[in-house]
């Protein structure tokens, strides 16, 4: 029987564990710090559009993780900047009744934004399944996760990295459907990860003060830069019309506790923890440098975010005007 080892107890990991708990799917949630201590001692306060529950989860601290078994599937639900350390730790874990360590014996599912996680994971894991997840979820308070997706919790597309499809991928997608996700397994997961990145480069704008019109205008420019760079780098970008499952009618429910403009990047700044901008806008900047494509707006957002971190500022303490100033002063804009 498959058991899912969910690594990371933030908004994505904890909500996935809560859904598996409700669906009767075997799992173990593994995390660190105050969040996992609270969950182990008091349970998770899990807020859905249908109501709030206090759920006891099968939770473990990373310092004392569960023993791995031959039928386990590892699900990496940490942020992109934590993938290096997480894969190094888990790839070397022993697996019961196996000579191989987890990196060679067990499959790993990556739930990160951007394109870097799978490349890092495949250095240590022989079987990597990339996944793209859309889920309006929030973790800004220890012990509480808000999952506002309705009627399903989220939308997941997954497949073998860099390409391919097999029975295990289909089975994982099936379990996600049982756990109230819209999920499909595909053979072209890299295209879907690239498509998500075109959207995610706009996330950083939520941490800057600015009008809705300015956010929309700069966001469109960021996505256009991303599309040009990804195309130059040889990435094909999946289109929404290619989905095999309909997402019509799915989204963040009104009054669900999820507010517009407070996605994962905003939450990281609000909590004062490391953010993933270097793996979103920074990914586009890096690919632009490699392939000779100028990316002044993504670079400006990355620089402005770095300044915000340096000053310890909260979201909104730097304006989009500063982003525009960086672009004007950049040699890329010449």
C-alpha positions as CSV (number, residue, x, y, z in Angstrom):
1,X,0.0,0.0,0.0
2,X,1.4,3.4,-1.0
3,X,2.2,5.8,1.8
4,X,3.0,9.4,1.0
5,X,5.8,11.1,3.0
6,X,5.0,14.8,2.7
7,X,8.1,16.8,3.3
8,X,7.2,20.4,4.4
9,X,4.4,21.5,6.7
10,X,3.6,24.9,5.2
11,X,0.4,25.8,3.3
12,X,0.8,23.2,0.5
13,X,2.2,20.3,2.6
14,X,-0.1,20.7,5.6
15,X,-3.2,21.1,3.5
16,X,-2.2,18.0,1.5
17,X,-1.8,16.0,4.7
18,X,-5.2,17.2,5.9
19,X,-6.9,16.1,2.7
20,X,-5.2,12.7,2.8
21,X,-6.3,12.3,6.4
22,X,-9.9,13.0,5.5
23,X,-9.7,10.7,2.5
24,X,-8.1,7.8,4.4
25,X,-4.9,7.8,2.3
26,X,-1.8,6.7,4.1
27,X,0.7,9.5,4.7
28,X,3.2,11.0,7.1
29,X,3.8,14.8,7.4
30,X,7.3,15.8,8.2
31,X,8.4,19.3,9.1
32,X,10.5,21.4,11.4
33,X,10.3,24.4,13.7
34,X,7.3,25.9,15.5
35,X,4.8,24.8,12.8
36,X,5.4,21.1,13.2
37,X,5.7,21.3,17.0
38,X,2.3,22.9,17.1
39,X,0.7,20.4,14.8
40,X,2.1,17.5,16.8
41,X,1.0,18.9,20.1
42,X,-2.4,20.5,19.2
43,X,-3.3,19.4,15.6
44,X,-3.8,21.7,12.6
45,X,-6.4,24.4,12.4
46,X,-7.5,23.8,8.9
47,X,-9.8,26.4,7.3
48,X,-11.7,25.5,4.2
49,X,-14.6,27.4,2.5
50,X,-16.9,24.8,4.1
51,X,-15.7,25.4,7.6
52,X,-12.8,25.2,10.0
53,X,-11.6,22.0,11.6
54,X,-9.0,21.1,14.2
55,X,-7.4,18.0,12.6
56,X,-4.9,15.6,14.2
57,X,-2.3,14.7,11.7
58,X,0.3,11.9,11.5
59,X,3.2,14.4,12.0
60,X,6.9,14.0,12.6
61,X,9.8,16.4,13.2
62,X,12.6,16.2,10.7
63,X,14.9,15.5,13.6
64,X,13.1,12.2,14.2
65,X,11.6,11.2,10.8
66,X,9.5,8.1,10.1
67,X,11.2,5.0,8.9
68,X,11.0,4.7,5.2
69,X,9.4,1.7,3.5
70,X,9.7,0.2,0.0
71,X,6.2,1.4,-1.1
72,X,6.6,5.0,0.1
73,X,6.4,8.0,-2.3
74,X,8.2,11.1,-1.1
75,X,6.4,14.4,-1.8
76,X,8.6,17.5,-1.6
77,X,6.4,20.4,-0.4
78,X,9.2,22.8,0.6
79,X,10.0,26.1,-1.2
80,X,12.3,26.1,-4.1
81,X,15.2,27.6,-2.1
82,X,15.1,24.6,0.3
83,X,15.2,21.8,-2.3
84,X,19.0,21.4,-2.2
85,X,19.1,20.7,1.6
86,X,15.9,18.7,1.6
87,X,16.9,16.3,-1.2
88,X,20.4,15.9,0.3
89,X,18.8,14.8,3.6
90,X,16.1,12.5,2.2
91,X,18.1,10.9,-0.6
92,X,20.5,9.4,2.0
93,X,17.8,8.0,4.3
94,X,17.7,4.2,4.6
95,X,14.8,2.2,3.4
96,X,13.5,-0.8,5.3
97,X,14.5,-4.1,3.7
98,X,16.4,-2.4,0.9
99,X,20.1,-2.1,0.3
100,X,19.6,1.2,-1.6
101,X,19.1,4.5,0.0
102,X,15.9,6.5,-0.6
103,X,17.5,8.3,-3.6
104,X,17.8,5.1,-5.5
105,X,14.8,3.1,-4.0
106,X,12.0,5.6,-3.8
107,X,10.2,8.1,-6.2
108,X,10.1,11.8,-5.4
109,X,7.3,14.2,-6.4
110,X,8.4,17.9,-6.6
111,X,5.7,20.5,-5.9
112,X,7.9,23.6,-6.3
113,X,7.3,26.7,-8.5
114,X,10.0,27.4,-11.1
115,X,12.2,25.0,-13.1
116,X,15.1,24.4,-10.8
117,X,13.7,21.8,-8.3
118,X,13.5,18.8,-10.7
119,X,17.1,19.4,-11.9
120,X,18.4,19.5,-8.4
121,X,16.3,16.5,-7.3
122,X,17.4,14.3,-10.2
123,X,21.0,14.6,-9.1
124,X,20.1,12.5,-6.1
125,X,16.9,10.7,-7.0
126,X,16.6,8.2,-9.8
127,X,12.8,8.7,-10.2
128,X,11.5,12.2,-10.1
129,X,8.0,13.3,-10.9
130,X,7.6,17.0,-11.5
131,X,4.3,18.6,-10.5
132,X,2.7,21.9,-11.1
133,X,0.2,22.9,-8.4
134,X,-2.4,25.7,-8.3
135,X,-3.8,26.2,-4.8
136,X,-5.0,29.4,-3.1
137,X,-3.6,28.6,0.3
138,X,-2.2,30.7,3.1
139,X,0.2,30.0,6.0
140,X,1.0,33.1,8.0
141,X,0.1,31.9,11.5
142,X,1.7,29.0,13.3
143,X,-0.7,26.0,13.5
144,X,-3.1,27.4,11.0
145,X,-3.5,26.8,7.2
146,X,-6.2,28.3,5.0
147,X,-7.0,26.5,1.8
148,X,-9.5,28.5,-0.1
149,X,-9.9,26.5,-3.4
150,X,-13.4,25.5,-4.2
151,X,-14.9,23.1,-4.8
152,X,-11.5,21.3,-5.0
153,X,-8.5,22.3,-2.9
154,X,-6.2,22.7,-5.9
155,X,-5.2,21.7,-9.4
156,X,-2.2,19.4,-9.9
157,X,-0.5,18.4,-13.1
158,X,2.3,15.8,-12.8
159,X,4.5,13.5,-14.8
160,X,7.9,11.9,-15.0
161,X,10.8,14.5,-15.2
162,X,11.9,15.5,-17.8
163,X,9.1,13.7,-19.7
164,X,7.1,10.5,-19.7
165,X,4.2,8.9,-18.1
166,X,3.7,5.6,-16.2
167,X,1.3,3.7,-13.9
168,X,2.7,5.2,-10.7
169,X,2.2,8.8,-12.1
170,X,-1.4,7.9,-12.9
171,X,-1.9,6.3,-9.4
172,X,-0.6,9.4,-7.7
173,X,-3.0,11.6,-9.7
174,X,-5.8,9.2,-8.8
175,X,-5.0,9.5,-5.1
176,X,-5.0,13.3,-5.4
177,X,-8.4,13.1,-7.0
178,X,-9.6,11.0,-4.0
179,X,-8.2,13.7,-1.7
180,X,-10.3,16.4,-3.5
181,X,-7.8,17.8,-6.0
182,X,-8.3,18.3,-9.7
183,X,-5.4,16.2,-10.9
184,X,-4.1,14.8,-14.1
185,X,-0.9,12.9,-15.1
186,X,0.8,13.9,-18.3
187,X,3.9,13.0,-20.3
188,X,5.0,16.6,-20.9
189,X,5.3,18.0,-17.4
190,X,8.2,20.4,-18.2
191,X,5.8,22.3,-20.5
192,X,3.4,22.8,-17.6
193,X,6.1,23.9,-15.2
194,X,7.2,26.5,-17.8
195,X,3.7,27.7,-18.2
196,X,3.3,28.1,-14.4
197,X,6.6,30.1,-14.3
198,X,5.3,32.6,-16.8
199,X,2.5,33.2,-14.3
200,X,4.6,33.0,-11.2
201,X,7.0,35.8,-12.2
202,X,4.2,38.2,-11.3
203,X,4.0,37.0,-7.7
204,X,6.8,39.3,-6.5
205,X,4.7,42.4,-7.4
206,X,2.4,41.7,-4.4
207,X,5.2,42.8,-2.0
208,X,5.4,46.3,-3.5
209,X,3.1,49.2,-3.0
210,X,1.4,50.3,-6.2
211,X,-1.9,50.7,-8.0
212,X,-3.8,47.8,-9.6
213,X,-3.1,49.3,-13.0
214,X,0.7,49.4,-12.3
215,X,0.7,45.9,-11.1
216,X,-1.2,44.7,-14.2
217,X,1.1,46.6,-16.5
218,X,4.4,45.5,-15.0
219,X,3.1,42.0,-14.5
220,X,2.3,41.7,-18.2
221,X,5.8,42.9,-19.1
222,X,7.4,40.3,-16.7
223,X,5.4,37.5,-18.3
224,X,6.3,38.7,-21.8
225,X,10.0,38.7,-20.8
226,X,9.6,35.2,-19.3
227,X,7.9,33.9,-22.5
228,X,10.7,35.2,-24.7
229,X,13.4,33.8,-22.6
230,X,11.8,30.4,-22.1
231,X,11.3,30.1,-25.9
232,X,14.9,31.0,-26.5
233,X,16.0,28.4,-24.0
234,X,14.0,25.7,-25.8
235,X,11.0,25.4,-23.5
236,X,7.6,24.9,-24.9
237,X,4.8,26.5,-22.9
238,X,1.6,24.5,-22.3
239,X,-1.7,26.3,-23.0
240,X,-4.7,26.1,-20.6
241,X,-6.8,24.7,-23.5
242,X,-4.7,21.5,-23.4
243,X,-5.9,20.4,-20.0
244,X,-7.6,17.1,-19.9
245,X,-9.5,18.0,-16.8
246,X,-11.8,21.0,-16.7
247,X,-11.0,23.8,-14.2
248,X,-14.1,25.7,-15.1
249,X,-15.9,26.8,-11.9
250,X,-12.8,26.2,-9.8
251,X,-11.1,29.0,-7.9
252,X,-10.7,30.7,-4.6
253,X,-14.1,30.9,-2.9
254,X,-15.4,34.3,-1.8
255,X,-14.9,34.9,2.0
256,X,-12.6,31.9,2.2
257,X,-9.9,33.8,4.1
258,X,-7.7,34.0,0.9
259,X,-7.2,37.6,-0.1
260,X,-6.1,38.8,-3.6
261,X,-2.4,39.8,-3.6
262,X,-1.3,37.5,-0.8
263,X,0.2,34.5,-2.6
264,X,3.2,32.5,-1.4
265,X,5.8,35.2,-2.1
266,X,3.8,37.8,-0.1
267,X,3.4,35.3,2.7
268,X,7.2,34.7,2.9
269,X,7.8,38.4,3.3
270,X,5.0,38.8,5.8
271,X,6.5,36.0,7.9
272,X,10.1,37.3,7.5
273,X,11.4,34.0,6.0
274,X,13.4,33.4,2.8
275,X,11.5,33.8,-0.4
276,X,11.6,32.1,-3.8
277,X,12.0,35.1,-6.1
278,X,15.5,34.0,-7.1
279,X,13.9,30.8,-8.4
280,X,11.1,32.7,-10.3
281,X,12.3,36.1,-11.6
282,X,15.9,35.0,-11.0
283,X,15.3,31.9,-13.1
284,X,14.3,34.1,-16.0
285,X,17.2,36.5,-15.4
286,X,19.7,33.6,-15.4
287,X,18.3,32.0,-18.6
288,X,18.3,35.5,-20.2
289,X,22.0,35.8,-19.4
290,X,22.7,32.4,-20.8
291,X,20.8,32.9,-24.1
292,X,21.5,36.6,-24.7
293,X,18.0,37.9,-24.0
294,X,17.6,41.1,-22.0
295,X,15.3,40.9,-18.9
296,X,15.4,44.4,-17.4
297,X,12.0,44.1,-15.6
298,X,12.6,40.7,-14.0
299,X,16.1,41.8,-13.0
300,X,14.6,45.0,-11.5
301,X,12.0,43.0,-9.5
302,X,14.7,40.7,-8.2
303,X,16.9,43.7,-7.2
304,X,14.0,45.6,-5.5
305,X,13.1,42.4,-3.6
306,X,16.7,42.0,-2.4
307,X,16.6,45.6,-1.1
308,X,13.4,44.8,0.7
309,X,15.0,41.8,2.4
310,X,18.1,43.9,3.3
311,X,16.0,46.5,5.1
312,X,13.8,43.9,6.8
313,X,10.8,45.6,5.3
314,X,7.3,44.2,5.3
315,X,5.2,44.0,2.1
316,X,4.3,47.4,0.8
317,X,7.3,49.3,2.3
318,X,8.9,49.6,-1.2
319,X,6.9,50.9,-4.1
320,X,6.7,49.9,-7.7
321,X,8.1,53.3,-8.5
322,X,11.5,52.0,-7.3
323,X,11.2,49.0,-9.7
324,X,10.7,51.5,-12.5
325,X,13.7,53.5,-11.3
326,X,15.9,50.4,-11.3
327,X,14.8,49.6,-14.9
328,X,15.6,53.2,-16.1
329,X,19.0,53.1,-14.5
330,X,19.8,49.6,-15.7
331,X,22.2,49.2,-18.7
332,X,19.8,46.6,-20.0
333,X,17.3,49.4,-20.7
334,X,19.7,51.3,-22.9
